[in-house]
Amino acid sequence: MSRYEIKKEGNIFNITGSIDETFGQGTGSLPTSGKVDINLKGLKSINSTGIREWIKMMQKLKEAQISFFECPKVFIDQVNMVQGFAPENAKIMSFYVPYFNEENETEKSVLIVHGEHYQDGAIKALPKVVDEQGAEMEIDVVEAKYFKFIKGS
């Protein structure tokens, strides 16, 4: 049984659940050319076999113009570590950055949007984030590593 779902809503393919060894079985619904918008907001986890299945799928989409939206940390971590996870014909249009406040022990994931917070090769300005009590929150990742995909290095 697969632990993920690919659901088309309008022109967007929503991928939810876990990318694992079952992932390759249901990816045939994605078009292999043209514009392909993929929303990953509901993606929970990716295991090592899932990485291999994902890359196989990306290779099938080499003629497509892929845009990724609402990419969670689990996805961005793989993009930064695994060659070809987000291929040359793909663009990350928005992704989540984890923030944390040590005093209150509060966490928040903040959506960072291409064109507003970053552009190809550079971070413009990250938003100032506060928790429910109004306390300022810090980015909870190593910026040089997490934003590596933006700088292309």
Secondary structure, 3 states (H helix, E strand, C coil): CCCEEEEEECCEEEEEEEECCCHHHHHHHCCCEEEEEEECCCEEEECHHHHHHHHHHHHHCCEEEEEEECECHHHHHHHHHCCCCCCCCEEECEEEEEEEECCCCEEEEEEEEECCCEECCEECCCCCCECCCCCECEECCCHHHHCHHHHCC
